[in-house]
Amino acid sequence: MIGSMIHILNYYPIRLFFMFTLSLSLFHCSTTLPLSDAEEAKLDRPLTRLLSGETVDKRLFDVQKKEDGTEIYAVIVRSYHAEAVRELGIDVSSVFGNVIVARASLQQLRALVDLPLIDAIQTGSTNSPQPRR
Protein backbone atom coordinates (compact mmCIF):
# COMPACT_ATOMS: atom_id res chain seq x y z
CA MET A 1 0.00 0.00 0.00
CA ILE A 2 2.66 2.52 1.02
CA GLY A 3 4.84 1.47 -1.90
CA SER A 4 2.04 2.21 -4.34
CA MET A 5 1.47 5.63 -2.75
CA ILE A 6 5.14 6.49 -3.15
CA HIS A 7 4.96 5.30 -6.75
CA ILE A 8 1.98 7.63 -7.36
CA LEU A 9 3.85 10.59 -5.82
CA ASN A 10 6.64 10.05 -8.33
CA TYR A 11 4.36 11.33 -11.09
CA TYR A 12 5.27 14.99 -11.51
CA PRO A 13 1.72 16.52 -11.69
CA ILE A 14 0.56 14.65 -8.61
CA ARG A 15 3.74 15.49 -6.70
CA LEU A 16 3.35 19.15 -7.68
CA PHE A 17 -0.28 19.16 -6.51
CA PHE A 18 0.67 17.48 -3.22
CA MET A 19 3.47 19.99 -2.55
CA PHE A 20 1.16 22.90 -3.44
CA THR A 21 -1.56 21.74 -1.02
CA LEU A 22 0.96 21.17 1.75
CA SER A 23 2.49 24.61 1.26
CA LEU A 24 -0.94 26.26 1.32
CA SER A 25 -1.76 24.50 4.59
CA LEU A 26 1.49 25.61 6.18
CA PHE A 27 1.08 29.13 4.75
CA HIS A 28 -2.42 29.45 6.26
CA CYS A 29 -1.30 28.20 9.68
CA SER A 30 1.77 30.46 9.78
CA THR A 31 -0.30 33.58 10.48
CA THR A 32 -2.22 32.06 13.39
CA LEU A 33 0.66 30.55 15.34
CA PRO A 34 1.03 31.99 18.84
CA LEU A 35 3.41 34.91 19.18
CA SER A 36 6.43 34.62 21.43
CA ASP A 37 7.01 37.15 24.21
CA ALA A 38 9.81 38.75 22.16
CA GLU A 39 7.49 39.11 19.16
CA GLU A 40 4.67 40.57 21.26
CA ALA A 41 7.10 43.10 22.74
CA LYS A 42 7.77 44.47 19.24
CA LEU A 43 4.10 44.93 18.32
CA ASP A 44 1.47 47.41 19.43
CA ARG A 45 -1.76 45.94 20.83
CA PRO A 46 -3.87 46.02 17.63
CA LEU A 47 -1.16 44.24 15.61
CA THR A 48 -0.61 41.71 18.38
CA ARG A 49 -4.30 40.82 18.32
CA LEU A 50 -4.38 40.73 14.50
CA LEU A 51 -1.35 38.42 14.19
CA SER A 52 -2.61 36.21 17.02
CA GLY A 53 -5.74 35.48 15.01
CA GLU A 54 -8.08 37.29 17.41
CA THR A 55 -11.12 39.08 16.08
CA VAL A 56 -10.29 42.75 15.62
CA ASP A 57 -12.14 45.74 14.27
CA LYS A 58 -10.66 46.36 10.80
CA ARG A 59 -11.41 50.06 11.21
CA LEU A 60 -8.37 50.23 13.51
CA PHE A 61 -6.17 49.66 10.45
CA ASP A 62 -5.45 51.33 7.15
CA VAL A 63 -6.10 48.26 4.98
CA GLN A 64 -5.99 47.97 1.22
CA LYS A 65 -6.70 44.95 -0.97
CA LYS A 66 -4.38 43.90 -3.75
CA GLU A 67 -5.77 42.59 -7.04
CA ASP A 68 -5.36 39.02 -5.79
CA GLY A 69 -7.46 39.79 -2.68
CA THR A 70 -4.54 39.92 -0.23
CA GLU A 71 -5.03 42.53 2.47
CA ILE A 72 -2.07 44.80 3.08
CA TYR A 73 -1.77 46.89 6.23
CA ALA A 74 -0.11 50.26 6.74
CA VAL A 75 2.55 49.96 9.43
CA ILE A 76 5.33 52.01 10.96
CA VAL A 77 8.47 49.97 11.47
CA ARG A 78 11.22 51.10 13.85
CA SER A 79 14.56 49.99 12.46
CA TYR A 80 17.66 51.36 10.78
CA HIS A 81 17.54 48.52 8.24
CA ALA A 82 15.03 49.46 5.53
CA GLU A 83 16.74 47.11 3.07
CA ALA A 84 15.95 44.12 5.30
CA VAL A 85 12.29 45.16 5.19
CA ARG A 86 12.37 45.49 1.39
CA GLU A 87 14.03 42.08 1.05
CA LEU A 88 10.86 40.51 2.49
CA GLY A 89 8.92 41.95 -0.46
CA ILE A 90 7.33 44.64 1.70
CA ASP A 91 6.44 47.91 -0.01
CA VAL A 92 8.35 50.71 1.74
CA SER A 93 6.94 54.16 0.99
CA SER A 94 9.31 56.29 3.06
CA VAL A 95 12.27 56.13 5.42
CA PHE A 96 13.33 58.82 7.87
CA GLY A 97 16.05 57.78 10.31
CA ASN A 98 14.76 54.68 12.05
CA VAL A 99 11.14 55.24 10.98
CA ILE A 100 10.04 53.12 8.02
CA VAL A 101 6.54 53.58 6.62
CA ALA A 102 5.41 50.45 4.82
CA ARG A 103 2.50 48.27 3.69
CA ALA A 104 2.61 44.56 4.38
CA SER A 105 0.41 41.48 4.32
CA LEU A 106 -0.13 39.38 7.44
CA GLN A 107 2.44 36.83 6.24
CA GLN A 108 4.99 39.58 5.63
CA LEU A 109 4.28 41.09 9.06
CA ARG A 110 4.82 37.70 10.64
CA ALA A 111 8.20 37.40 8.90
CA LEU A 112 9.07 40.99 9.78
CA VAL A 113 8.43 40.60 13.50
CA ASP A 114 10.85 37.65 13.54
CA LEU A 115 13.77 39.75 12.29
CA PRO A 116 16.18 40.72 15.09
CA LEU A 117 16.94 43.98 13.22
CA ILE A 118 13.40 45.25 13.90
CA ASP A 119 12.84 47.19 17.11
CA ALA A 120 9.07 47.78 16.90
CA ILE A 121 6.09 47.68 14.55
CA GLN A 122 3.10 49.98 15.01
CA THR A 123 -0.26 50.26 13.32
CA GLY A 124 -0.30 52.85 10.57
CA SER A 125 -3.22 55.17 10.08
CA THR A 126 -5.03 56.73 7.17
CA ASN A 127 -3.66 60.15 6.33
CA SER A 128 -6.25 62.83 5.91
CA PRO A 129 -5.72 66.52 5.26
CA GLN A 130 -6.28 68.73 8.26
CA PRO A 131 -7.93 72.15 7.89
CA ARG A 132 -5.72 75.21 8.31
CA ARG A 133 -6.17 77.10 11.54
C-alpha positions as CSV (number, residue, x, y, z in Angstrom):
1,M,0.0,0.0,0.0
2,I,2.7,2.5,1.0
3,G,4.8,1.5,-1.9
4,S,2.0,2.2,-4.3
5,M,1.5,5.6,-2.8
6,I,5.1,6.5,-3.1
7,H,5.0,5.3,-6.7
8,I,2.0,7.6,-7.4
9,L,3.8,10.6,-5.8
10,N,6.6,10.0,-8.3
11,Y,4.4,11.3,-11.1
12,Y,5.3,15.0,-11.5
13,P,1.7,16.5,-11.7
14,I,0.6,14.6,-8.6
15,R,3.7,15.5,-6.7
16,L,3.3,19.1,-7.7
17,F,-0.3,19.2,-6.5
18,F,0.7,17.5,-3.2
19,M,3.5,20.0,-2.5
20,F,1.2,22.9,-3.4
21,T,-1.6,21.7,-1.0
22,L,1.0,21.2,1.7
23,S,2.5,24.6,1.3
24,L,-0.9,26.3,1.3
25,S,-1.8,24.5,4.6
26,L,1.5,25.6,6.2
27,F,1.1,29.1,4.8
28,H,-2.4,29.4,6.3
29,C,-1.3,28.2,9.7
30,S,1.8,30.5,9.8
31,T,-0.3,33.6,10.5
32,T,-2.2,32.1,13.4
33,L,0.7,30.6,15.3
34,P,1.0,32.0,18.8
35,L,3.4,34.9,19.2
36,S,6.4,34.6,21.4
37,D,7.0,37.1,24.2
38,A,9.8,38.7,22.2
39,E,7.5,39.1,19.2
40,E,4.7,40.6,21.3
41,A,7.1,43.1,22.7
42,K,7.8,44.5,19.2
43,L,4.1,44.9,18.3
44,D,1.5,47.4,19.4
45,R,-1.8,45.9,20.8
46,P,-3.9,46.0,17.6
47,L,-1.2,44.2,15.6
48,T,-0.6,41.7,18.4
49,R,-4.3,40.8,18.3
50,L,-4.4,40.7,14.5
51,L,-1.3,38.4,14.2
52,S,-2.6,36.2,17.0
53,G,-5.7,35.5,15.0
54,E,-8.1,37.3,17.4
55,T,-11.1,39.1,16.1
56,V,-10.3,42.7,15.6
57,D,-12.1,45.7,14.3
58,K,-10.7,46.4,10.8
59,R,-11.4,50.1,11.2
60,L,-8.4,50.2,13.5
61,F,-6.2,49.7,10.5
62,D,-5.4,51.3,7.2
63,V,-6.1,48.3,5.0
64,Q,-6.0,48.0,1.2
65,K,-6.7,45.0,-1.0
66,K,-4.4,43.9,-3.8
67,E,-5.8,42.6,-7.0
68,D,-5.4,39.0,-5.8
69,G,-7.5,39.8,-2.7
70,T,-4.5,39.9,-0.2
71,E,-5.0,42.5,2.5
72,I,-2.1,44.8,3.1
73,Y,-1.8,46.9,6.2
74,A,-0.1,50.3,6.7
75,V,2.6,50.0,9.4
76,I,5.3,52.0,11.0
77,V,8.5,50.0,11.5
78,R,11.2,51.1,13.9
79,S,14.6,50.0,12.5
80,Y,17.7,51.4,10.8
81,H,17.5,48.5,8.2
82,A,15.0,49.5,5.5
83,E,16.7,47.1,3.1
84,A,15.9,44.1,5.3
85,V,12.3,45.2,5.2
86,R,12.4,45.5,1.4
87,E,14.0,42.1,1.0
88,L,10.9,40.5,2.5
89,G,8.9,42.0,-0.5
90,I,7.3,44.6,1.7
91,D,6.4,47.9,0.0
92,V,8.3,50.7,1.7
93,S,6.9,54.2,1.0
94,S,9.3,56.3,3.1
95,V,12.3,56.1,5.4
96,F,13.3,58.8,7.9
97,G,16.1,57.8,10.3
98,N,14.8,54.7,12.1
99,V,11.1,55.2,11.0
100,I,10.0,53.1,8.0
101,V,6.5,53.6,6.6
102,A,5.4,50.5,4.8
103,R,2.5,48.3,3.7
104,A,2.6,44.6,4.4
105,S,0.4,41.5,4.3
106,L,-0.1,39.4,7.4
107,Q,2.4,36.8,6.2
108,Q,5.0,39.6,5.6
109,L,4.3,41.1,9.1
110,R,4.8,37.7,10.6
111,A,8.2,37.4,8.9
112,L,9.1,41.0,9.8
113,V,8.4,40.6,13.5
114,D,10.9,37.6,13.5
115,L,13.8,39.7,12.3
116,P,16.2,40.7,15.1
117,L,16.9,44.0,13.2
118,I,13.4,45.2,13.9
119,D,12.8,47.2,17.1
120,A,9.1,47.8,16.9
121,I,6.1,47.7,14.6
122,Q,3.1,50.0,15.0
123,T,-0.3,50.3,13.3
124,G,-0.3,52.9,10.6
125,S,-3.2,55.2,10.1
126,T,-5.0,56.7,7.2
127,N,-3.7,60.2,6.3
128,S,-6.2,62.8,5.9
129,P,-5.7,66.5,5.3
130,Q,-6.3,68.7,8.3
131,P,-7.9,72.2,7.9
132,R,-5.7,75.2,8.3
133,R,-6.2,77.1,11.5
